Amino acid sequence: MGNLFTRNRLYGLALAALIFVADQAVKHLVVKVLGLRNIGDHYPLLPFFDFTRTNNYGVSLGMFEATSMEMRWGLVVFTTLIALVVLVWLMRERRLWDILGLGMILGGALGNIRDRYLFGYVIDYADLHIGDFRPFLIFNVADAAITIGVVIILARALFIGEKPANEHSEAGSDVNAPAGAETKPDA
């Protein structure tokens, strides 16, 4: 059983590494290969999806913008602490789906932390739209992974709770009886 939990945690760490690498690779593609170096640079891909360069100086949904060097480094420290909490949670978690959700969050967080550390902002480029309507802000692979990971964790917490310990109790036992109490069959 211990090997299963170790293997699950390795899957979570591998997923985090894969997301980090994918995030950085796509950012490299957008900036270096496609040449989207300036805010507003645009590369059309599909009728509903383009690469449009923007720099996110804030965190989630652009909130808490870092407008000074102190705020930038404060965000780096704050998001790194969050990533450490997620890593500890991942290493303590036993359920595979929760571990995978945490791995997605961790990989995405590390990708965005690296950007903020190197540049002072996070590179965003994924522009999903229907005509001029944009249901989301421009985002990146890391943002998508964090969002999906959070949805997995929340869905599992809300809809797949822990099974009660006495669910598989022996036939004939009284589920409502206090623990350790014996029950007698009806005469």
N, C-alpha and C positions, 0 to 999 in steps of 0.2 A: 504494500500500500504506500509506503514511503517513497518508493521509486516512481509511482504514478504521480504523486504530488511534485516531486522534483522535476519529472518530465514536463508536467503542466507548466511549472514556473519557467522552465527553459523555453517552452513554446511562447510564453508571454514575453520573455526577454528577446527572443528571436523576432517576434512580431514588432516589438518596439524598435529594434535595430533596423528591420526592413522598412518600416514607416519612416524612420529618420533618414535612411539612405534614399528612399524614393522621393521624399520631400526635397532634400538637397539636390538631387539629380534633376528634378523638374524645375526647380528654381534656377539651376545652372543653364538648363535648356532655354528657359524663358529669357534670362538676362544675357547670357553669352552667345548662344547659338542663334536665337531669334532676334537678339539685339534690342530687347525691350528694357532699356536702361533708364528711361525718364518716366516720371509719372504721366499717365495718359497714353503712353505708347501702346499700340493696339495691333493684334494679329488675329484676324478672323479665322475660325476653325469650322464651325457648324452654324446653321441658321439660328441656333439657340445657345451657343457656347463659344466664347472667344477668350483669348488671353489679353487682358488689359492690365498694364502695370500700375500698381499703386504701392505706397509705403504706409504701413500701419504703425504709428507711433504709440498706440494704446494697446490694451489687451482685448478681451472679448468684446466684439462689436465696436471696436475702436474706443471703448470707454477708458478712462484713466490715462489720458495721453501724457506721455513723458515729454514735457516742454523744456526741460533743463537736463544738464548732464547728471545731476544728483537724482532726478526722477528716473532717468534712463537706467542708472545702475541700481536704483531701488527696485525697479521692475525686474531687472535681471536677478537680483537676490531673491525677491519675493517669488517669482515663477520657478526659480531653482529650488526653493524650499518646498513649494507645492509638488514639484517633480520628485523630490526626495520622499515626501509623504506617500505619493503614489507608488514609488518603488518599494518602500517598506510594506505597504498594503499588498502589493502584488506578491511579494515574497512570503507573506503570511497567509494569503488566500489559498483555498484548497480547490474551489470549483473552477473548472476549466473556462467556462464562458465568462465568469467574472475576471479571471486572470487575463483572458484575451482582451476584454474591454479595457482593463487597466493597462495592458501592453500598448493598446492603441493610443490611450491618453498620454502615456509616458513617451512614446515615440514622437507624437505630435508636439508635445511640450518641449522636448529636446531640440527638435528642428527649429521651433520659433525662438527658443532661448539662444541658440547659436546665432541666428540672424540678429537678434537684438544686441548680443554681445559684440558681434563683428561690425554692425552697421549703425546701431542705435534705433533700428526699426525692423519690422518684419516685412519681408517681400510678399505681397499678395498679387495674384494674377488671374485666378479662375473667375470668369465673368459669365454667370448663367443668366439668361434673359429670354423673354418672350417679347419680341419687338423692342419697345423702349421700357417695358416693365421688367424690373429686376427684383425677384422675390428674396434675394439674399444680397448682402454686401459682397464685394469681391473678396475671395478667400484663397487658400492654398491647400495642399495635400495635408499638411499638419493640422490645419483648422478642421478639415473634414474628418480626419482620424479622431481628433479630440471629441468632436460632436458625436460621431458614431459610438465611440467608447463610452461616453457619458450616457447615451441612450440605452446601450446594452446594460450598463450597471443599474440605471434607474428602472428599466423594464424588469430586470431580474429581481430587484428589490421589491417592486410593487406587485408583480404577478406571480413570481415563483418564490414564495417564502420558504422558510425552513419547515421540514416535515416534523410533526410532533414526535417526541421520543417514543411514546406509547402507541404509535399508529399500528405497529405490527405486533400488538399484544396477543397473547394466546387466546384461542377460542374459549368462550365461557367466562372470561374475566369481565368485570364491571369497569368500563372506561371511566365512570364517574366516581368510583371508589378512590379513597386516598391511597397514595403509593404504599405498597406493602400490605394493604388490607386484603384479607381473603374474602372471597364471595362464596355463597352457597347456592347451589342450583335450586330453583323453585320446586316445591314439593307438589 
